[in-house]
């Protein structure tokens, strides 16, 4: 079985985000970029499945400008067998990404598609669900545990919900999006980083995949959240109750 993993290049989680002066988006020039943390978890899970003998190949996929190949090299250094880069504008929306992934699935014929549940740059949490809908594949989102049965061709997925843990049984092929508690991604070792330089990255264009970029969304303005007001120290419980009742109006 072949596993395809979608990965995204985002601003590193440790970087302080700055909004562009024209409020058209987030500043990305001269900013450290890295693989989306949820995508790292998705790739790690795919690698563990291959290492257990339940998959023969892991293919990493990224969609964006030429700089996204750097993130693919990271995925190859982690252990992916090969990579696919689809050249596209950087700011495209989940439905277009889902259409591109569907086209790649039609070409590659994987038995399982892993994605991070969301990207930390926009937190939209839509692509996995959309591509499952386009493929008409079963989906398991927010996976905290994945168990594959190769003989029965099913995947058992535990997912965290408000009431506890929900367990789903999915017929393969399927789409799975990964949550934080699924695993701890490995670090790429220096020898693997060197090996990744010789691993193949196949190039596709949107024309090759017959996908047209067409968005129904428009970003009107991006602004920073309001700064929190400083707290106050109260001298008594009566004063606290008074503020909750008359200022905050929560009681």
C-alpha positions in Angstrom: 0.0 0.0 0.0 1.1 3.5 -0.8 0.5 6.4 1.6 0.3 10.0 0.5 1.0 12.8 3.0 0.1 16.4 2.3 2.5 18.9 4.0 2.5 22.7 4.2 5.2 25.4 4.7 4.2 27.9 7.4 5.7 30.5 9.6 7.6 28.7 12.4 5.5 28.3 15.5 8.1 30.1 17.6 8.1 33.3 15.5 6.1 36.3 16.6 3.6 37.0 13.9 3.6 40.5 12.3 0.8 41.9 10.2 1.8 43.7 7.0 1.5 47.5 7.1 -1.2 47.4 4.4 -3.2 44.8 6.4 -3.3 42.4 3.5 -1.8 39.5 5.4 1.0 38.3 7.6 4.6 39.2 7.0 6.6 36.3 5.6 9.7 38.0 4.2 12.9 37.3 6.2 10.9 35.1 8.6 11.8 31.6 9.6 9.6 29.0 7.9 9.1 25.4 8.7 6.8 22.4 8.2 3.3 22.8 9.8 3.4 20.9 13.1 0.3 18.9 12.3 1.8 17.9 9.0 4.9 16.6 10.8 2.6 14.4 12.9 0.8 13.2 9.7 4.2 12.3 8.1 5.5 10.6 11.2 2.4 8.4 11.4 2.8 7.4 7.7 6.4 6.5 8.3 5.5 4.4 11.4 2.9 2.6 9.3 5.5 1.8 6.6 8.1 0.7 9.2 5.5 -1.7 10.6 5.3 -3.4 7.2 1.8 -2.2 6.4 2.8 0.2 3.6 5.4 0.0 0.9 5.9 3.7 0.1 5.4 7.1 1.6 5.0 10.1 -0.8 5.1 13.6 0.5 3.1 16.3 -1.4 3.3 20.1 -1.1 1.4 22.7 -3.0 2.9 26.2 -3.4 5.8 28.3 -4.8 9.3 26.9 -5.4 10.3 27.6 -1.8 7.9 24.8 -0.7 10.5 22.3 -2.0 12.6 23.1 1.1 9.8 21.8 3.3 9.6 18.7 1.0 13.3 18.1 1.6 12.6 18.1 5.3 10.0 15.5 4.8 12.4 13.4 2.7 15.0 13.8 5.5 12.4 12.5 8.0 12.0 9.4 5.9 9.6 9.9 3.0 10.5 7.8 -0.1 9.8 10.5 -2.6 8.1 13.9 -3.0 5.7 15.7 -5.3 5.7 19.5 -5.7 2.8 21.2 -7.3 3.7 24.7 -8.4 1.0 27.2 -7.4 0.5 30.6 -5.8 1.2 30.7 -2.0 -2.2 31.9 -0.9 -4.8 29.5 -2.2 -7.8 28.3 -0.3 -8.8 24.8 1.0 -11.2 23.9 -1.8 -8.5 24.5 -4.4 -6.0 22.5 -2.4 -8.5 19.7 -2.1 -9.1 19.7 -5.8 -5.3 19.5 -6.4 -4.9 16.6 -3.9 -7.8 14.8 -5.6 -6.1 15.1 -8.9 -2.8 13.8 -7.4 -4.7 10.8 -5.8 -6.1 10.0 -9.2 -2.5 9.9 -10.6 -0.7 8.1 -7.6 -3.5 5.8 -6.5 -2.6 5.7 -2.7 -4.4 3.5 -0.3 -4.3 6.2 2.5 -4.1 10.0 2.5 -2.8 11.6 5.7 -3.1 15.4 6.4 -2.6 17.5 9.5 -6.0 18.5 10.9 -5.2 22.2 10.2 -2.4 24.6 9.4 -1.2 26.9 12.1 -1.1 29.9 9.8 -4.9 30.1 9.0 -6.4 27.4 11.3 -9.1 26.7 8.7 -9.4 22.9 9.3 -11.2 22.2 6.0 -8.9 20.6 3.4 -9.0 17.0 4.8 -12.8 17.0 4.9 -13.1 18.6 1.5 -10.8 16.2 -0.3 -12.6 13.2 1.3 -15.8 14.6 0.0 -14.4 15.0 -3.5 -12.9 11.5 -3.5 -16.0 10.0 -1.9 -13.7 8.3 0.6 -14.4 7.7 4.3 -12.7 10.1 6.6 -11.3 10.1 10.2 -10.5 13.6 11.5 -8.6 14.7 14.6 -7.0 11.2 14.9 -5.3 10.5 18.2 -4.7 6.8 17.4 -4.6 4.9 14.1 -4.6 1.1 13.7 -4.5 -0.5 10.3 -5.7 -4.0 9.4 -4.2 -4.9 6.0 -6.1 -8.1 5.6 -9.5 -6.6 6.2 -8.5 -3.3 4.5 -9.8 -1.2 7.3 -8.4 1.6 9.5 -9.6 2.0 13.1 -9.3 5.7 14.2 -9.7 7.1 17.7 -10.7 10.8 17.7 -11.0 13.2 20.5 -14.5 14.8 20.9 -16.0 16.9 23.6 -17.6 13.8 25.3 -14.4 11.7 25.3 -13.0 9.3 22.6 -14.9 8.3 19.5 -13.8 5.3 17.6 -14.4 4.9 13.8 -13.8 2.0 11.5 -13.0 3.2 8.0 -12.8 1.1 4.8 -9.7 1.8 2.8 -8.8 3.9 0.9 -9.5 6.6 3.4 -8.5 10.2 4.5 -7.2 10.7 8.0 -6.3 14.0 9.6 -4.0 14.0 12.6 -4.2 15.6 16.0 -1.5 16.6 18.5 -1.6 13.5 20.6 -1.2 11.0 17.8 2.6 10.8 18.0 5.9 12.7 18.6 7.6 13.4 15.2 11.2 12.3 14.8 14.1 14.7 14.1 15.8 14.5 10.8 19.4 13.2 11.3 22.4 14.6 9.5 22.9 11.5 7.4 19.2 11.5 6.3 19.4 15.2 5.5 22.3 14.5 3.2 20.4 11.5 1.6 17.3 13.6 1.1 19.3 15.8 -1.4 19.4 12.9 -3.8 15.8 11.8 -3.4 13.4 12.7 -6.3 10.9 15.5 -6.2 8.5 15.3 -9.1 7.1 18.5 -10.4 3.5 19.2 -11.5 1.8 22.3 -12.6 -1.9 23.2 -12.2 -2.3 22.7 -16.0 -0.8 19.2 -15.8 -3.5 18.3 -13.2 -6.3 20.2 -15.0 -7.1 22.3 -11.9 -8.2 25.9 -12.2 -7.6 28.3 -9.4 -10.9 29.9 -8.6 -11.7 31.3 -5.2 -15.0 32.4 -3.7 -13.2 34.0 -0.8 -11.6 37.4 -0.5 -9.5 38.6 2.5 -10.7 42.0 3.3 -8.4 42.9 6.1 -6.0 41.2 8.5 -5.5 42.8 11.9 -3.8 41.9 15.2 -6.1 40.9 18.1 -6.7 43.6 20.7 -4.2 43.8 23.4 -5.4 42.5 26.8 -6.0 45.0 29.5 -3.8 44.8 32.6 -5.3 43.1 35.6 -6.1 44.6 38.9 -5.6 43.4 42.5 -8.7 43.4 44.6 -8.8 43.7 48.3 -11.9 41.7 49.1 -14.4 39.2 47.9 -17.1 41.8 48.1 -15.1 44.0 45.7 -14.7 41.1 43.3 -18.4 40.4 43.3 -19.2 44.0 42.7 -17.0 44.2 39.7 -18.4 40.9 38.3 -21.9 42.2 38.7 -21.6 45.8 37.7 -18.6 46.0 35.4 -18.3 42.6 33.7 -22.0 41.9 34.1 -21.5 38.2 34.3 -23.5 37.6 37.4 
